[in-house]
Amino acid sequence: MRFFDSDQVRDTIMELESLQLELTNDLMHLAEYSVEERRDHLKRLKTFLEKQKVFFFRISLSDDPDALKIKEKVVEAAKMFGYSEGDGMDKFFDQLDHTIKNLEKTLDN
């Protein structure tokens, strides 16, 4: 079975797309959000990051050519944010998680 033929993979992709849409919509109104709404936004962002991380590593285990193309695109996108291949994607995802935690701290001040 090809990677993207899996119902679980398709469900995950749909969930990621839905979360991404919510996060994008949030950005248009973030300046107007209360502290609690901003916390909710960061929770959605953390959920999105965790799901992306799991999905990326599932792709990394696949030998499906289409999955490998997606992996390559994710790595290329990560390079725009300062990722270097020597660091490994774990470090990239850890840095994103650290950034979210720092944002959470600013809400507490």
DRENPA-3360 file (N, C-alpha, C; in nm, 2 decimals, always signed):
BEGIN
1 = MRFFDSDQ = +0.08/-0.12/+0.00/+0.00/+0.00/+0.00/+0.09/+0.12/+0.00 ~ +0.05/+0.22/-0.08/+0.12/+0.34/-0.09/+0.09/+0.43/+0.04 ~ +0.18/+0.51/+0.08/+0.17/+0.59/+0.20/+0.04/+0.67/+0.21 ~ +0.01/+0.74/+0.10/-0.11/+0.83/+0.11/-0.24/+0.75/+0.08 ~ -0.23/+0.62/+0.06/-0.36/+0.54/+0.04/-0.42/+0.50/+0.18 ~ -0.34/+0.52/+0.28/-0.39/+0.48/+0.42/-0.49/+0.58/+0.46 ~ -0.60/+0.53/+0.52/-0.71/+0.61/+0.58/-0.65/+0.70/+0.69 ~ -0.57/+0.64/+0.77/-0.51/+0.71/+0.88/-0.43/+0.83/+0.84;
9 = VRDTIMEL = -0.35/+0.81/+0.73/-0.27/+0.92/+0.68/-0.36/+1.03/+0.62 ~ -0.46/+0.99/+0.55/-0.55/+1.09/+0.49/-0.62/+1.17/+0.61 ~ -0.66/+1.10/+0.71/-0.73/+1.16/+0.83/-0.63/+1.26/+0.89 ~ -0.51/+1.22/+0.91/-0.41/+1.31/+0.97/-0.39/+1.43/+0.88 ~ -0.38/+1.42/+0.75/-0.37/+1.53/+0.66/-0.49/+1.63/+0.67 ~ -0.60/+1.57/+0.68/-0.72/+1.66/+0.69/-0.72/+1.73/+0.82 ~ -0.68/+1.66/+0.93/-0.67/+1.73/+1.06/-0.57/+1.84/+1.06 ~ -0.45/+1.81/+1.00/-0.35/+1.92/+0.99/-0.40/+2.04/+0.91;
17 = ESLQLELT = -0.47/+2.01/+0.80/-0.52/+2.12/+0.72/-0.62/+2.20/+0.80 ~ -0.71/+2.14/+0.87/-0.81/+2.21/+0.95/-0.74/+2.29/+1.06 ~ -0.64/+2.24/+1.13/-0.57/+2.31/+1.23/-0.50/+2.43/+1.17 ~ -0.44/+2.41/+1.05/-0.37/+2.52/+0.99/-0.46/+2.63/+0.95 ~ -0.58/+2.60/+0.90/-0.68/+2.70/+0.87/-0.72/+2.78/+0.99 ~ -0.74/+2.71/+1.10/-0.78/+2.77/+1.23/-0.67/+2.87/+1.27 ~ -0.54/+2.82/+1.26/-0.43/+2.91/+1.30/-0.42/+3.03/+1.21 ~ -0.44/+3.01/+1.09/-0.43/+3.12/+0.99/-0.54/+3.22/+1.02;
25 = NDLMHLAE = -0.66/+3.17/+1.05/-0.77/+3.26/+1.08/-0.74/+3.34/+1.21 ~ -0.68/+3.27/+1.31/-0.64/+3.34/+1.43/-0.55/+3.46/+1.41 ~ -0.46/+3.44/+1.31/-0.36/+3.54/+1.29/-0.42/+3.68/+1.25 ~ -0.54/+3.67/+1.18/-0.60/+3.79/+1.14/-0.66/+3.87/+1.25 ~ -0.69/+3.80/+1.37/-0.75/+3.86/+1.48/-0.67/+3.86/+1.61 ~ -0.55/+3.81/+1.60/-0.47/+3.79/+1.72/-0.45/+3.92/+1.80 ~ -0.43/+4.03/+1.73/-0.41/+4.16/+1.81/-0.53/+4.19/+1.89 ~ -0.65/+4.14/+1.86/-0.77/+4.17/+1.93/-0.80/+4.07/+2.04;
33 = YSVEERRD = -0.73/+3.96/+2.04/-0.76/+3.85/+2.13/-0.72/+3.89/+2.28 ~ -0.80/+3.83/+2.37/-0.77/+3.84/+2.51/-0.66/+3.75/+2.54 ~ -0.61/+3.76/+2.66/-0.50/+3.67/+2.70/-0.54/+3.52/+2.69 ~ -0.66/+3.49/+2.73/-0.71/+3.36/+2.73/-0.73/+3.31/+2.59 ~ -0.77/+3.39/+2.50/-0.78/+3.35/+2.35/-0.64/+3.33/+2.30 ~ -0.55/+3.41/+2.34/-0.41/+3.39/+2.29/-0.35/+3.26/+2.35 ~ -0.39/+3.22/+2.47/-0.34/+3.09/+2.52/-0.41/+2.98/+2.44 ~ -0.53/+2.99/+2.41/-0.60/+2.89/+2.33/-0.53/+2.88/+2.19;
41 = HLKRLKTF = -0.49/+2.99/+2.13/-0.42/+2.99/+2.01/-0.29/+2.91/+2.02 ~ -0.21/+2.94/+2.13/-0.09/+2.87/+2.15/-0.11/+2.72/+2.17 ~ -0.22/+2.68/+2.24/-0.25/+2.54/+2.25/-0.27/+2.48/+2.12 ~ -0.35/+2.55/+2.03/-0.37/+2.49/+1.90/-0.24/+2.48/+1.82 ~ -0.15/+2.58/+1.84/-0.02/+2.58/+1.77/+0.06/+2.46/+1.82 ~ +0.06/+2.44/+1.95/+0.13/+2.32/+2.00/+0.08/+2.19/+1.95 ~ -0.05/+2.18/+1.95/-0.12/+2.06/+1.89/-0.07/+2.04/+1.75 ~ -0.08/+2.15/+1.67/-0.04/+2.14/+1.53/+0.11/+2.10/+1.51;
49 = LEKQKVFF = +0.19/+2.15/+1.60/+0.33/+2.12/+1.59/+0.36/+1.97/+1.62 ~ +0.29/+1.92/+1.73/+0.30/+1.78/+1.76/+0.26/+1.69/+1.65 ~ +0.14/+1.72/+1.59/+0.09/+1.64/+1.48/+0.18/+1.65/+1.36 ~ +0.24/+1.76/+1.33/+0.33/+1.77/+1.22/+0.46/+1.69/+1.25 ~ +0.50/+1.70/+1.37/+0.62/+1.62/+1.41/+0.60/+1.47/+1.39 ~ +0.49/+1.42/+1.44/+0.46/+1.28/+1.42/+0.45/+1.24/+1.27 ~ +0.37/+1.33/+1.20/+0.35/+1.30/+1.06/+0.49/+1.30/+0.98 ~ +0.57/+1.40/+1.01/+0.70/+1.40/+0.95/+0.78/+1.27/+0.97;
57 = FRISLSDD = +0.78/+1.22/+1.09/+0.86/+1.10/+1.12/+0.80/+0.98/+1.06 ~ +0.66/+0.98/+1.05/+0.60/+0.87/+0.98/+0.64/+0.87/+0.83 ~ +0.65/+0.99/+0.77/+0.69/+1.00/+0.64/+0.84/+0.96/+0.62 ~ +0.92/+0.99/+0.72/+1.06/+0.95/+0.72/+1.08/+0.80/+0.72 ~ +0.99/+0.73/+0.77/+1.00/+0.58/+0.78/+0.95/+0.52/+0.65 ~ +0.88/+0.59/+0.56/+0.83/+0.54/+0.44/+0.93/+0.53/+0.33 ~ +0.91/+0.44/+0.24/+0.99/+0.44/+0.12/+0.91/+0.47/+0.00 ~ +0.79/+0.52/+0.02/+0.70/+0.56/-0.09/+0.76/+0.69/-0.15;
65 = PDALKIKE = +0.77/+0.69/-0.28/+0.83/+0.81/-0.35/+0.76/+0.94/-0.32 ~ +0.62/+0.93/-0.31/+0.55/+1.05/-0.29/+0.57/+1.10/-0.15 ~ +0.58/+1.01/-0.05/+0.61/+1.05/+0.09/+0.75/+1.11/+0.10 ~ +0.84/+1.06/+0.02/+0.98/+1.11/+0.02/+0.99/+1.25/-0.04 ~ +0.90/+1.28/-0.14/+0.89/+1.41/-0.19/+0.84/+1.51/-0.09 ~ +0.74/+1.47/-0.01/+0.68/+1.56/+0.09/+0.79/+1.58/+0.20 ~ +0.86/+1.48/+0.24/+0.97/+1.50/+0.33/+1.07/+1.60/+0.28 ~ +1.11/+1.59/+0.16/+1.21/+1.68/+0.10/+1.15/+1.82/+0.10;
73 = KVVEAAKM = +1.02/+1.84/+0.08/+0.96/+1.98/+0.08/+0.96/+2.03/+0.22 ~ +0.94/+1.95/+0.32/+0.94/+1.99/+0.46/+1.08/+2.03/+0.50 ~ +1.17/+1.96/+0.46/+1.31/+1.99/+0.50/+1.35/+2.12/+0.43 ~ +1.31/+2.14/+0.31/+1.34/+2.27/+0.24/+1.28/+2.38/+0.30 ~ +1.15/+2.37/+0.34/+1.08/+2.47/+0.42/+1.15/+2.50/+0.55 ~ +1.19/+2.40/+0.62/+1.26/+2.42/+0.75/+1.39/+2.50/+0.73 ~ +1.46/+2.48/+0.62/+1.58/+2.56/+0.59/+1.56/+2.71/+0.59 ~ +1.44/+2.75/+0.55/+1.40/+2.89/+0.55/+1.40/+2.95/+0.69;
81 = FGYSEGDG = +1.38/+2.86/+0.79/+1.37/+2.90/+0.93/+1.50/+2.87/+1.00 ~ +1.61/+2.85/+0.93/+1.74/+2.83/+0.99/+1.78/+2.69/+1.02 ~ +1.70/+2.59/+0.98/+1.74/+2.45/+1.00/+1.86/+2.42/+0.91 ~ +1.95/+2.34/+0.96/+2.06/+2.29/+0.88/+2.05/+2.14/+0.89 ~ +2.08/+2.07/+0.79/+2.06/+1.92/+0.79/+2.14/+1.85/+0.89 ~ +2.25/+1.91/+0.93/+2.34/+1.85/+1.03/+2.28/+1.85/+1.16 ~ +2.18/+1.94/+1.19/+2.11/+1.95/+1.31/+2.01/+1.84/+1.34 ~ +1.95/+1.79/+1.23/+1.84/+1.69/+1.24/+1.71/+1.76/+1.27;
89 = MDKFFDQL = +1.61/+1.70/+1.22/+1.47/+1.76/+1.23/+1.43/+1.76/+1.37 ~ +1.48/+1.67/+1.46/+1.44/+1.67/+1.60/+1.47/+1.81/+1.66 ~ +1.59/+1.86/+1.63/+1.63/+1.99/+1.68/+1.54/+2.10/+1.63 ~ +1.51/+2.09/+1.51/+1.42/+2.19/+1.45/+1.28/+2.20/+1.52 ~ +1.22/+2.08/+1.54/+1.09/+2.07/+1.61/+1.11/+2.12/+1.76 ~ +1.22/+2.08/+1.82/+1.25/+2.12/+1.96/+1.26/+2.28/+1.96 ~ +1.32/+2.34/+1.86/+1.33/+2.48/+1.86/+1.19/+2.55/+1.85 ~ +1.11/+2.49/+1.76/+0.97/+2.55/+1.75/+0.90/+2.53/+1.88;
97 = DHTIKNLE = +0.91/+2.42/+1.95/+0.84/+2.40/+2.07/+0.90/+2.50/+2.18 ~ +1.03/+2.52/+2.18/+1.09/+2.62/+2.27/+1.03/+2.76/+2.24 ~ +1.01/+2.80/+2.12/+0.96/+2.93/+2.08/+0.82/+2.94/+2.14 ~ +0.74/+2.84/+2.12/+0.60/+2.84/+2.17/+0.60/+2.86/+2.32 ~ +0.69/+2.79/+2.39/+0.69/+2.80/+2.54/+0.73/+2.94/+2.58 ~ +0.82/+3.00/+2.51/+0.86/+3.14/+2.54/+0.74/+3.24/+2.52 ~ +0.66/+3.21/+2.41/+0.54/+3.29/+2.39/+0.45/+3.28/+2.50 ~ +0.43/+3.15/+2.55/+0.34/+3.13/+2.67/+0.39/+3.21/+2.79;
105 = KTLDN = +0.52/+3.21/+2.81/+0.57/+3.29/+2.92/+0.54/+3.44/+2.91 ~ +0.54/+3.49/+2.79/+0.52/+3.63/+2.78/+0.37/+3.66/+2.81 ~ +0.28/+3.57/+2.79/+0.14/+3.59/+2.83/+0.12/+3.59/+2.98 ~ +0.21/+3.53/+3.05/+0.20/+3.53/+3.20/+0.26/+3.65/+3.26 ~ +0.33/+3.74/+3.19/+0.39/+3.86/+3.24/+0.29/+3.98/+3.23;
% end
